Amino acid sequence: MWLRQAFLRWLIPAAFVLPLWILSGWALFGRNGWTLLWVLLMAMPAVFVGQLILTLLTRSRPSVRAERALSWWDVIGFGVWHVLTIAVGLFPGGAFGWLLTGAVAAAIALFWLQLWQLWDEARGSGIRIRETVDWRTPHGSAPGATEPDPEVIVIEERRRPD
């Protein structure tokens, strides 16, 4: 559980740290000026915006907000994408193209994974609401009433223990 919570806390800082890693990787590993142009105009904004979009999709899921932790699919997906992004920032000679392709593919797969999980949770939310809603009149059944009043709906909120 602590690993899933740590990944959730890492998502926002990752939007800033990963693009800076790509820039500092360019400086540390001595690439040419044209590579700097690619880093500044494409790689850094793409990683920044992509991470923010994926973070918003992830944090919008009810299960993530309730548990304050990512799912294991999220941990695997973000882990793979972040490792590949860090590897791209190392600018290895022959493997750069393969790592870049892998990082882009991982980001796209992670985007679809987030949409799938969000859709799956949203689709099942109606069932969960019907199971937890108490369809009684206010403050229990009224004395002498045989059926609940159809014009009054009471929804009681039940908190999960943290």
N, C-alpha and C positions, 0 to 999 in steps of 0.2 A: 504494500500500500504506500510506503514512504517513497518508493521510486516513482509511482504514478503521480503522487502529489508533487514531487520535485520537478517532474517534467511539466506539470501544469504551471508551476511558478517560473519555469525557465522560458516559457513561450514568448512572453513580452520582451524580456531582455535579449532573447535570440534575434528578434527583429532588428536590433541595433548592433549586436555583437558579430553576427555572421557577415553582414556587409563590411564591417570594419576589418574583419579577419581577411576578407578577400583583398581589400586595399593594402593592408599591412603585409599580406603574403606577397603581393606584387612588389612591394618595397624591399622585403627581406630576401626574396629569391631572384632579384635583379632582372626583371623582364624589361622589354623595350618600351618605347613610348606608345606604339600602336596598341600594345596590350593594355596600357593605362587607359587609353581612350575606351577600349572595350569594357574595362572594369568600371570606369566612372559612368558611362552612358547606358550600359546594359546590365551588367552583373549585379552591381550594388542595388540599383532600384528594383530589379526583378526579385532579388532575394528579400529585400525589405517589404515590398508590397505583397509578395507571395506569402511571407511569414505572417504579416498582419491579417490578411484574408483568412488564412488557415486557422489562425488563433481565434478570430471572431467566429468562424464556423464551429470550432471546437467548443469554445466557451458558451455558445448559444444553446448547446444541448442540455436538456433538463438533468440528465444523469451526471454530467460533469459538474453542474452547479450544485446539485444535491450532495454528491460524494466529495466534492472538491478534489477530484482526482481524474486523470485520464483513463480511458480504457486501455487494455493491453494492446489492442490494434493500433491505438494512437501512439503508444510508446514505441512500438516497433516501427511504425511509419515515420514519425518524427526523428527517431534515432537513425534510421537509414538515411533519410534526407539530410540531416545535419552532418553525419559522418561524411557523406559524399560531398557536401558543400565545403566542409573543412579540407577534404582532400583536393578539391578543385583549387582552393586557395594556396595550396602548396606548389601549384604550377609545375607538376612533373612533366618532363619532356614528352615521352612517347605515349603516356597514359592519359594525358590531359583531355583529349577528345572523348575517350571512353568514359572518363569520370564525369565530364560535363554532360554527356548524353545520359548517363545514369542518374545524375542529380536532377536533370529536367524531367526524366521519366518518373523518378520517385516523387517529385513535387506534384506532377499531374495525377499520379496514382493516389497520393495522399489527399488531394483535393476531392477526387471521386469517393474516396473512403469516408471523408468527412460528410459529404453530401448524402451518402448512403446511410451512415449512422444517424444523421439528423432526420432524414426521411423515415427511417425505421422507428425512431423514437416518437416522431410526430404522428405517425400512423397509428401507433399503439396507445397514444395518450387518451383517446376517447374511451377506450376500454378501462384504463386505470381510473379515469374520472368517474365513470359509472359505478365502479366497484367501491370507491371511497365516499361517494356522495350519500348523505343520509337524507332520504326522501320522507322526512317526518314534518309535522307542523312545528312551529317554533317552540322550543323548550319542551320537547317530547309531545306525546299525543295529548290532545285536549280531552278533558273528562267527558265521557259519553259519546265521543266521536268514533265512528266505525271506520271511516276512511279519511286519509289526509286531505286537507283542503287543496284542490288542484291549482289554485291561484297563488299559493305560497310555497316557495321553494327555499329551503334552508340548506346552506352549504357550510359545513363545519370544517375548519382547517385543522389538520392534525400534523404536528411537527414530528419529524424523525429525530430520534436521539443522535447527537453528534458523537 
